[in-house]
Amino acid sequence: MSLTPPPIDRPLLPQAQPGEPRLPAEPRISSRQLLGDAKEVLIEHRGAVYRLRETSLGKLILTK
């Protein structure tokens, strides 16, 4: 089972109709880019440190 998401070859949001404002697509980062070969990483955010880890079932848990 591969944990890498399939490549996206289309916009995440539908195309705006002429005259409608277009919303930006949210950035997407694969968990492999964050974790690499590790099972957990520390993420610093606004002075606090969080732990992102992958469980044995392949789920992600973020804790402070």
N, CA, C and O atoms as a GROMACS GRO file, in nm:
protein
  256
    1MET      N    1   0.084  -0.118   0.000
    1MET     CA    2   0.000   0.000   0.000
    1MET      C    3   0.089   0.124   0.000
    1MET      O    4   0.176   0.137   0.085
    2SER      N    5   0.067   0.213  -0.094
    2SER     CA    6   0.146   0.334  -0.106
    2SER      C    7   0.081   0.447  -0.027
    2SER      O    8  -0.040   0.468  -0.035
    3LEU      N    9   0.162   0.521   0.049
    3LEU     CA   10   0.111   0.634   0.124
    3LEU      C   11   0.123   0.765   0.047
    3LEU      O   12   0.078   0.869   0.094
    4THR      N   13   0.185   0.760  -0.072
    4THR     CA   14   0.201   0.880  -0.152
    4THR      C   15   0.072   0.908  -0.227
    4THR      O   16   0.020   0.820  -0.296
    5PRO      N   17   0.018   1.031  -0.214
    5PRO     CA   18  -0.106   1.062  -0.284
    5PRO      C   19  -0.084   1.065  -0.435
    5PRO      O   20   0.027   1.096  -0.480
    6PRO      N   21  -0.187   1.034  -0.512
    6PRO     CA   22  -0.171   1.040  -0.657
    6PRO      C   23  -0.148   1.183  -0.701
    6PRO      O   24  -0.194   1.276  -0.635
    7PRO      N   25  -0.076   1.203  -0.813
    7PRO     CA   26  -0.053   1.340  -0.859
    7PRO      C   27  -0.186   1.406  -0.896
    7PRO      O   28  -0.279   1.340  -0.941
    8ILE      N   29  -0.190   1.535  -0.876
    8ILE     CA   30  -0.311   1.610  -0.909
    8ILE      C   31  -0.290   1.675  -1.045
    8ILE      O   32  -0.201   1.758  -1.062
    9ASP      N   33  -0.372   1.637  -1.142
    9ASP     CA   34  -0.358   1.694  -1.275
    9ASP      C   35  -0.475   1.788  -1.308
    9ASP      O   36  -0.494   1.825  -1.423
   10ARG      N   37  -0.551   1.825  -1.204
   10ARG     CA   38  -0.661   1.919  -1.225
   10ARG      C   39  -0.669   2.008  -1.103
   10ARG      O   40  -0.622   1.970  -0.995
   11PRO      N   41  -0.728   2.127  -1.116
   11PRO     CA   42  -0.740   2.216  -0.999
   11PRO      C   43  -0.824   2.150  -0.890
   11PRO      O   44  -0.913   2.071  -0.918
   12LEU      N   45  -0.794   2.185  -0.764
   12LEU     CA   46  -0.869   2.132  -0.653
   12LEU      C   47  -1.008   2.194  -0.643
   12LEU      O   48  -1.100   2.134  -0.588
   13LEU      N   49  -1.022   2.315  -0.697
   13LEU     CA   50  -1.151   2.384  -0.694
   13LEU      C   51  -1.205   2.395  -0.836
   13LEU      O   52  -1.126   2.401  -0.931
   14PRO      N   53  -1.337   2.397  -0.853
   14PRO     CA   54  -1.391   2.414  -0.988
   14PRO      C   55  -1.352   2.549  -1.046
   14PRO      O   56  -1.330   2.645  -0.973
   15GLN      N   57  -1.342   2.554  -1.176
   15GLN     CA   58  -1.309   2.679  -1.244
   15GLN      C   59  -1.419   2.781  -1.222
   15GLN      O   60  -1.538   2.747  -1.225
   16ALA      N   61  -1.380   2.906  -1.199
   16ALA     CA   62  -1.478   3.012  -1.180
   16ALA      C   63  -1.541   3.046  -1.315
   16ALA      O   64  -1.476   3.042  -1.419
   17GLN      N   65  -1.667   3.079  -1.311
   17GLN     CA   66  -1.738   3.124  -1.429
   17GLN      C   67  -1.697   3.269  -1.457
   17GLN      O   68  -1.656   3.339  -1.365
   18PRO      N   69  -1.707   3.314  -1.582
   18PRO     CA   70  -1.672   3.454  -1.612
   18PRO      C   71  -1.746   3.549  -1.518
   18PRO      O   72  -1.867   3.537  -1.500
   19GLY      N   73  -1.672   3.643  -1.460
   19GLY     CA   74  -1.731   3.741  -1.370
   19GLY      C   75  -1.732   3.699  -1.224
   19GLY      O   76  -1.756   3.783  -1.137
   20GLU      N   77  -1.708   3.572  -1.194
   20GLU     CA   78  -1.705   3.524  -1.056
   20GLU      C   79  -1.563   3.533  -1.002
   20GLU      O   80  -1.467   3.510  -1.076
   21PRO      N   81  -1.548   3.567  -0.873
   21PRO     CA   82  -1.413   3.568  -0.816
   21PRO      C   83  -1.360   3.426  -0.807
   21PRO      O   84  -1.435   3.331  -0.784
   22ARG      N   85  -1.231   3.410  -0.826
   22ARG     CA   86  -1.168   3.278  -0.820
   22ARG      C   87  -1.099   3.262  -0.686
   22ARG      O   88  -1.016   3.345  -0.650
   23LEU      N   89  -1.132   3.157  -0.612
   23LEU     CA   90  -1.070   3.130  -0.484
   23LEU      C   91  -0.939   3.054  -0.505
   23LEU      O   92  -0.932   2.968  -0.592
   24PRO      N   93  -0.835   3.086  -0.427
   24PRO     CA   94  -0.708   3.013  -0.442
   24PRO      C   95  -0.722   2.872  -0.385
   24PRO      O   96  -0.791   2.850  -0.285
   25ALA      N   97  -0.656   2.777  -0.449
   25ALA     CA   98  -0.654   2.639  -0.399
   25ALA      C   99  -0.564   2.634  -0.276
   25ALA      O  100  -0.463   2.705  -0.270
   26GLU      N  101  -0.600   2.552  -0.178
   26GLU     CA  102  -0.516   2.537  -0.060
   26GLU      C  103  -0.388   2.464  -0.098
   26GLU      O  104  -0.392   2.371  -0.179
   27PRO      N  105  -0.275   2.504  -0.040
   27PRO     CA  106  -0.151   2.430  -0.067
   27PRO      C  107  -0.164   2.287  -0.015
   27PRO      O  108  -0.228   2.264   0.088
   28ARG      N  109  -0.105   2.192  -0.084
   28ARG     CA  110  -0.109   2.052  -0.041
   28ARG      C  111   0.034   2.001  -0.029
   28ARG      O  112   0.114   2.014  -0.121
   29ILE      N  113   0.064   1.942   0.086
   29ILE     CA  114   0.196   1.885   0.113
   29ILE      C  115   0.175   1.739   0.152
   29ILE      O  116   0.092   1.710   0.239
   30SER      N  117   0.246   1.650   0.090
   30SER     CA  118   0.230   1.509   0.126
   30SER      C  119   0.295   1.482   0.261
   30SER      O  120   0.391   1.549   0.299
   31SER      N  121   0.243   1.384   0.331
   31SER     CA  122   0.302   1.347   0.460
   31SER      C  123   0.445   1.298   0.442
   31SER      O  124   0.527   1.314   0.532
   32ARG      N  125   0.475   1.240   0.329
   32ARG     CA  126   0.612   1.194   0.302
   32ARG      C  127   0.708   1.310   0.297
   32ARG      O  128   0.824   1.296   0.338
   33GLN      N  129   0.662   1.427   0.247
   33GLN     CA  130   0.748   1.545   0.246
   33GLN      C  131   0.778   1.590   0.388
   33GLN      O  132   0.889   1.638   0.414
   34LEU      N  133   0.684   1.576   0.478
   34LEU     CA  134   0.704   1.617   0.617
   34LEU      C  135   0.783   1.513   0.695
   34LEU      O  136   0.877   1.547   0.767
   35LEU      N  137   0.746   1.387   0.681
   35LEU     CA  138   0.806   1.282   0.763
   35LEU      C  139   0.931   1.220   0.702
   35LEU      O  140   1.020   1.177   0.775
   36GLY      N  141   0.940   1.215   0.571
   36GLY     CA  142   1.050   1.143   0.507
   36GLY      C  143   1.042   0.997   0.547
   36GLY      O  144   0.936   0.935   0.537
   37ASP      N  145   1.153   0.941   0.592
   37ASP     CA  146   1.155   0.801   0.637
   37ASP      C  147   1.126   0.788   0.787
   37ASP      O  148   1.117   0.677   0.839
   38ALA      N  149   1.113   0.902   0.856
   38ALA     CA  150   1.090   0.900   1.001
   38ALA      C  151   0.944   0.870   1.031
   38ALA      O  152   0.857   0.888   0.947
   39LYS      N  153   0.919   0.824   1.151
   39LYS     CA  154   0.782   0.800   1.198
   39LYS      C  155   0.725   0.922   1.269
   39LYS      O  156   0.604   0.931   1.289
   40GLU      N  157   0.812   1.016   1.307
   40GLU     CA  158   0.763   1.138   1.370
   40GLU      C  159   0.859   1.252   1.346
   40GLU      O  160   0.979   1.232   1.325
   41VAL      N  161   0.804   1.375   1.348
   41VAL     CA  162   0.883   1.496   1.333
   41VAL      C  163   0.832   1.599   1.434
   41VAL      O  164   0.717   1.593   1.478
   42LEU      N  165   0.918   1.692   1.470
   42LEU     CA  166   0.879   1.802   1.557
   42LEU      C  167   0.855   1.923   1.468
   42LEU      O  168   0.934   1.952   1.378
   43ILE      N  169   0.746   1.995   1.496
   43ILE     CA  170   0.710   2.113   1.418
   43ILE      C  171   0.701   2.230   1.514
   43ILE      O  172   0.626   2.226   1.612
   44GLU      N  173   0.778   2.335   1.486
   44GLU     CA  174   0.771   2.455   1.569
   44GLU      C  175   0.672   2.551   1.507
   44GLU      O  176   0.680   2.582   1.388
   45HIS      N  177   0.577   2.598   1.589
   45HIS     CA  178   0.474   2.689   1.540
   45HIS      C  179   0.444   2.793   1.648
   45HIS      O  180   0.396   2.760   1.756
   46ARG      N  181   0.473   2.918   1.616
   46ARG     CA  182   0.447   3.030   1.707
   46ARG      C  183   0.503   3.007   1.848
   46ARG      O  184   0.437   3.034   1.948
   47GLY      N  185   0.625   2.958   1.852
   47GLY     CA  186   0.692   2.940   1.980
   47GLY      C  187   0.662   2.809   2.052
   47GLY      O  188   0.724   2.780   2.153
   48ALA      N  189   0.568   2.731   2.001
   48ALA     CA  190   0.535   2.601   2.062
   48ALA      C  191   0.587   2.490   1.972
   48ALA      O  192   0.599   2.506   1.850
   49VAL      N  193   0.618   2.377   2.033
   49VAL     CA  194   0.666   2.261   1.958
   49VAL      C  195   0.558   2.154   1.957
   49VAL      O  196   0.504   2.117   2.061
   50TYR      N  197   0.526   2.105   1.838
   50TYR     CA  198   0.426   2.001   1.819
   50TYR      C  199   0.495   1.878   1.764
   50TYR      O  200   0.598   1.888   1.697
   51ARG      N  201   0.439   1.762   1.792
   51ARG     CA  202   0.491   1.636   1.742
   51ARG      C  203   0.389   1.578   1.644
   51ARG      O  204   0.274   1.555   1.679
   52LEU      N  205   0.433   1.554   1.521
   52LEU     CA  206   0.350   1.487   1.421
   52LEU      C  207   0.405   1.346   1.404
   52LEU      O  208   0.522   1.328   1.370
   53ARG      N  209   0.319   1.248   1.429
   53ARG     CA  210   0.367   1.110   1.415
   53ARG      C  211   0.269   1.024   1.337
   53ARG      O  212   0.149   1.050   1.334
   54GLU      N  213   0.324   0.923   1.274
   54GLU     CA  214   0.245   0.826   1.199
   54GLU      C  215   0.226   0.702   1.285
   54GLU      O  216   0.323   0.647   1.338
   55THR      N  217   0.102   0.658   1.299
   55THR     CA  218   0.075   0.539   1.380
   55THR      C  219   0.105   0.413   1.299
   55THR      O  220   0.135   0.419   1.180
   56SER      N  221   0.098   0.299   1.366
   56SER     CA  222   0.121   0.171   1.298
   56SER      C  223   0.012   0.141   1.196
   56SER      O  224   0.030   0.056   1.109
   57LEU      N  225  -0.102   0.210   1.208
   57LEU     CA  226  -0.212   0.192   1.111
   57LEU      C  227  -0.206   0.295   0.998
   57LEU      O  228  -0.295   0.298   0.913
   58GLY      N  229  -0.102   0.378   0.998
   58GLY     CA  230  -0.085   0.476   0.891
   58GLY      C  231  -0.161   0.606   0.912
   58GLY      O  232  -0.170   0.687   0.819
   59LYS      N  233  -0.216   0.628   1.030
   59LYS     CA  234  -0.286   0.753   1.060
   59LYS      C  235  -0.186   0.854   1.113
   59LYS      O  236  -0.080   0.817   1.162
   60LEU      N  237  -0.221   0.983   1.103
   60LEU     CA  238  -0.134   1.089   1.155
   60LEU      C  239  -0.194   1.146   1.284
   60LEU      O  240  -0.315   1.165   1.295
   61ILE      N  241  -0.107   1.172   1.381
   61ILE     CA  242  -0.149   1.232   1.508
   61ILE      C  243  -0.058   1.352   1.534
   61ILE      O  244   0.064   1.341   1.529
   62LEU      N  245  -0.121   1.468   1.562
   62LEU     CA  246  -0.048   1.588   1.595
   62LEU      C  247  -0.075   1.621   1.741
   62LEU      O  248  -0.190   1.638   1.781
   63THR      N  249   0.031   1.629   1.823
   63THR     CA  250   0.015   1.659   1.965
   63THR      C  251   0.107   1.774   2.002
   63THR      O  252   0.209   1.798   1.938
   64LYS      N  253   0.069   1.845   2.107
   64LYS     CA  254   0.149   1.957   2.157
   64LYS      C  255   0.237   1.907   2.269
   64LYS      O  256   0.314   1.985   2.325
   0.00000   0.00000   0.00000
